[in-house]
């Protein structure tokens, strides 16, 4: 089947590595490398806080207070401090922009860390459809968010390729019939996308 849609994650795909930003935060705060990653992976309280932040049931301030307590750091501006070392990936942004320009339907499927982190003007420029977890009340890897993403660009999942940096977020998309690409480095991802999109 011809692929006519490109769906992408935000943090870690259209930006630099989020986990590198977490470690930069740890270095600034005097915490061991990997502290943030390990809490999100292994600590039930941290996972619950993250889930609430991403599905919109926990306000930003609630997440910041709870997660700061786990880390032993001040809560003020914690989300910005955690993500502050991320930068836009210009090559990926340019590819999405060019794909849309040649008629590929483009969409965003993002687990949100507060809606204020998105440049809405840029999103309007890049995407035909935008699905942000905190706005729709469902987060990856729930299959429902991928269905919403495909619907937002007016295509069946089978006609879409989905790009994410986390393997666990790719499995449900693949089960729905999407072609999936794990993003590790822009050059590798762009080569794969160039080969599978018309």
Kinemage of the C-alpha trace (Angstrom):
@kinemage 1
@onewidth
@group {chain A} dominant
@subgroup {mainchain}
@vectorlist {calphas} color= white
{ca unk a 1} P 0.000 0.000 0.000
{ca unk a 2} L 1.267 3.481 -0.838
{ca unk a 3} L 2.205 5.530 2.200
{ca unk a 4} L 0.550 8.931 2.023
{ca unk a 5} L 0.887 10.114 5.622
{ca unk a 6} L 3.775 11.016 7.928
{ca unk a 7} L 3.072 11.032 11.659
{ca unk a 8} L 5.820 12.056 14.068
{ca unk a 9} L 6.501 12.376 17.772
{ca unk a 10} L 7.677 15.740 19.114
{ca unk a 11} L 10.238 15.462 21.925
{ca unk a 12} L 13.233 13.416 20.829
{ca unk a 13} L 12.234 13.457 17.146
{ca unk a 14} L 11.653 17.091 16.250
{ca unk a 15} L 13.981 18.040 19.100
{ca unk a 16} L 17.293 16.788 20.392
{ca unk a 17} L 17.421 13.835 22.796
{ca unk a 18} L 15.107 14.374 25.770
{ca unk a 19} L 17.106 11.944 27.911
{ca unk a 20} L 20.260 13.976 27.297
{ca unk a 21} L 18.340 16.997 28.577
{ca unk a 22} L 17.340 15.020 31.668
{ca unk a 23} L 21.000 14.227 32.319
{ca unk a 24} L 21.991 17.860 31.797
{ca unk a 25} L 19.395 18.712 34.449
{ca unk a 26} L 20.877 16.088 36.779
{ca unk a 27} L 24.352 17.550 36.305
{ca unk a 28} L 23.112 21.044 37.154
{ca unk a 29} L 21.244 19.809 40.222
{ca unk a 30} L 24.042 17.588 41.519
{ca unk a 31} L 22.121 14.358 40.916
{ca unk a 32} L 23.637 11.146 39.513
{ca unk a 33} L 23.280 10.693 35.742
{ca unk a 34} L 20.191 8.718 34.846
{ca unk a 35} L 18.247 9.725 37.965
{ca unk a 36} L 15.284 11.144 36.048
{ca unk a 37} L 15.171 8.309 33.528
{ca unk a 38} L 15.400 5.679 36.253
{ca unk a 39} L 12.584 7.232 38.291
{ca unk a 40} L 10.260 7.317 35.295
{ca unk a 41} L 11.152 3.731 34.452
{ca unk a 42} L 11.151 2.154 37.914
{ca unk a 43} L 9.298 4.279 40.479
{ca unk a 44} L 5.485 3.844 40.601
{ca unk a 45} L 4.925 7.331 42.009
{ca unk a 46} L 7.040 8.939 39.289
{ca unk a 47} L 5.246 6.929 36.621
{ca unk a 48} L 1.873 8.009 37.986
{ca unk a 49} L 2.939 11.652 38.037
{ca unk a 50} L 4.168 11.409 34.446
{ca unk a 51} L 0.976 9.696 33.334
{ca unk a 52} L -1.145 12.430 34.872
{ca unk a 53} L 0.938 15.163 33.299
{ca unk a 54} L 0.766 13.550 29.882
{ca unk a 55} L -2.944 12.731 29.852
{ca unk a 56} L -3.920 16.136 31.212
{ca unk a 57} L -5.379 14.940 34.510
{ca unk a 58} L -2.558 16.476 36.587
{ca unk a 59} L -1.782 20.199 36.280
{ca unk a 60} L 1.794 21.202 35.531
{ca unk a 61} L 2.230 22.554 39.070
{ca unk a 62} L 1.019 19.282 40.571
{ca unk a 63} L 3.543 17.307 38.567
{ca unk a 64} L 6.328 19.713 39.440
{ca unk a 65} L 5.575 19.557 43.169
{ca unk a 66} L 5.338 15.771 43.264
{ca unk a 67} L 8.348 15.022 41.074
{ca unk a 68} L 10.507 17.664 42.767
{ca unk a 69} L 9.785 15.940 46.062
{ca unk a 70} L 11.035 12.634 44.651
{ca unk a 71} L 14.168 14.315 43.302
{ca unk a 72} L 14.812 16.472 46.357
{ca unk a 73} L 14.969 19.682 44.294
{ca unk a 74} L 12.900 22.892 44.232
{ca unk a 75} L 9.684 22.579 42.207
{ca unk a 76} L 9.680 26.014 40.585
{ca unk a 77} L 9.913 25.741 36.806
{ca unk a 78} L 10.792 22.054 37.015
{ca unk a 79} L 9.351 21.099 33.618
{ca unk a 80} L 11.351 23.826 31.900
{ca unk a 81} L 14.472 22.826 33.826
{ca unk a 82} L 14.063 19.175 32.827
{ca unk a 83} L 13.570 19.966 29.142
{ca unk a 84} L 15.658 23.131 28.961
{ca unk a 85} L 18.599 21.527 27.165
{ca unk a 86} L 16.503 20.298 24.232
{ca unk a 87} L 16.900 22.126 20.952
{ca unk a 88} L 14.953 22.032 17.701
{ca unk a 89} L 16.162 19.462 15.169
{ca unk a 90} L 16.263 21.594 12.050
{ca unk a 91} L 16.841 18.683 9.654
{ca unk a 92} L 13.753 16.852 10.899
{ca unk a 93} L 11.629 20.001 10.854
{ca unk a 94} L 12.742 20.766 7.312
{ca unk a 95} L 11.883 17.241 6.163
{ca unk a 96} L 8.365 17.414 7.586
{ca unk a 97} L 7.864 20.836 6.021
{ca unk a 98} L 9.077 19.603 2.637
{ca unk a 99} L 6.976 16.431 2.824
{ca unk a 100} L 3.847 18.485 3.436
{ca unk a 101} L 4.816 20.775 0.592
{ca unk a 102} L 4.828 17.889 -1.865
{ca unk a 103} L 1.450 16.566 -0.767
{ca unk a 104} L 2.241 14.105 2.008
{ca unk a 105} L -0.307 14.424 4.827
{ca unk a 106} L 1.608 15.286 8.004
{ca unk a 107} L 0.609 14.915 11.638
{ca unk a 108} L 1.915 15.144 15.183
{ca unk a 109} L 1.234 12.593 17.933
{ca unk a 110} L 2.815 13.884 21.134
{ca unk a 111} L 2.683 13.022 24.814
{ca unk a 112} L 2.492 16.524 26.234
{ca unk a 113} L 4.551 18.082 28.988
{ca unk a 114} L 2.294 21.096 29.252
{ca unk a 115} L 0.666 22.691 26.231
{ca unk a 116} L 2.707 25.864 26.598
{ca unk a 117} L 5.822 24.076 25.315
{ca unk a 118} L 4.478 23.939 21.742
{ca unk a 119} L 5.001 26.662 19.175
{ca unk a 120} L 1.485 26.683 17.721
{ca unk a 121} L 2.473 28.783 14.726
{ca unk a 122} L 5.135 26.219 13.836
{ca unk a 123} L 2.709 23.338 14.328
{ca unk a 124} L 0.230 24.982 11.966
{ca unk a 125} L 2.998 25.345 9.395
{ca unk a 126} L 4.195 21.752 9.646
{ca unk a 127} L 1.084 19.671 10.187
{ca unk a 128} L -2.305 18.887 8.710
{ca unk a 129} L -3.368 17.389 12.041
{ca unk a 130} L -2.129 17.648 15.627
{ca unk a 131} L -2.902 15.242 18.481
{ca unk a 132} L -1.479 16.228 21.867
{ca unk a 133} L -2.127 13.796 24.694
{ca unk a 134} L -3.066 16.332 27.345
{ca unk a 135} L -5.690 17.816 25.035
{ca unk a 136} L -7.340 14.534 24.027
{ca unk a 137} L -7.042 12.758 27.395
{ca unk a 138} L -5.147 9.725 26.121
{ca unk a 139} L -1.403 9.114 25.897
{ca unk a 140} L 1.001 6.834 24.107
{ca unk a 141} L 1.197 3.881 24.051
{ca unk a 142} L -2.627 3.655 24.185
{ca unk a 143} L -3.662 2.536 20.677
{ca unk a 144} L -6.460 5.105 20.665
{ca unk a 145} L -4.041 8.003 20.263
{ca unk a 146} L -2.629 6.537 17.045
{ca unk a 147} L -6.131 6.105 15.664
{ca unk a 148} L -6.750 9.777 16.468
{ca unk a 149} L -3.492 10.738 14.776
{ca unk a 150} L -4.362 8.981 11.541
{ca unk a 151} L -7.883 10.403 11.605
{ca unk a 152} L -6.500 13.895 12.144
{ca unk a 153} L -4.775 13.718 8.765
{ca unk a 154} L -7.660 11.958 7.063
{ca unk a 155} L -5.960 8.636 6.356
{ca unk a 156} L -6.266 5.025 7.526
{ca unk a 157} L -3.390 3.859 9.734
{ca unk a 158} L -2.170 1.525 6.992
{ca unk a 159} L -1.295 4.502 4.798
{ca unk a 160} L 0.812 6.201 7.485
{ca unk a 161} L 4.416 5.972 8.644
{ca unk a 162} L 4.996 6.835 12.294
{ca unk a 163} L 8.297 8.023 13.785
{ca unk a 164} L 9.129 7.879 17.498
{ca unk a 165} L 12.319 7.617 19.539
{ca unk a 166} L 10.828 5.170 22.077
{ca unk a 167} L 10.363 1.546 20.960
{ca unk a 168} L 7.405 1.072 23.306
{ca unk a 169} L 5.530 3.807 21.463
{ca unk a 170} L 6.051 2.120 18.099
{ca unk a 171} L 4.549 -1.278 18.905
{ca unk a 172} L 0.871 -0.159 19.077
{ca unk a 173} L 1.249 1.866 15.896
{ca unk a 174} L 2.669 -1.168 14.112
{ca unk a 175} L -0.191 -3.336 15.417
{ca unk a 176} L -2.635 -0.918 13.770
{ca unk a 177} L -0.897 -1.379 10.430
{ca unk a 178} L 1.328 1.694 10.422
{ca unk a 179} L 4.849 1.518 9.053
{ca unk a 180} L 7.094 2.480 11.979
{ca unk a 181} L 10.526 4.056 12.211
{ca unk a 182} L 12.557 4.245 15.408
{ca unk a 183} L 14.347 7.573 15.497
{ca unk a 184} L 17.942 7.372 16.702
{ca unk a 185} L 19.709 9.961 14.561
{ca unk a 186} L 18.293 12.382 11.969
{ca unk a 187} L 20.404 11.138 9.075
{ca unk a 188} L 19.321 7.519 9.534
{ca unk a 189} L 15.659 8.440 9.987
{ca unk a 190} L 15.619 10.724 6.966
{ca unk a 191} L 17.174 8.081 4.750
{ca unk a 192} L 14.469 5.588 5.771
{ca unk a 193} L 11.670 8.106 5.278
{ca unk a 194} L 12.986 9.212 1.902
{ca unk a 195} L 12.917 5.592 0.773
{ca unk a 196} L 9.359 4.823 1.920
{ca unk a 197} L 7.492 8.052 1.113
{ca unk a 198} L 6.723 9.059 -2.455
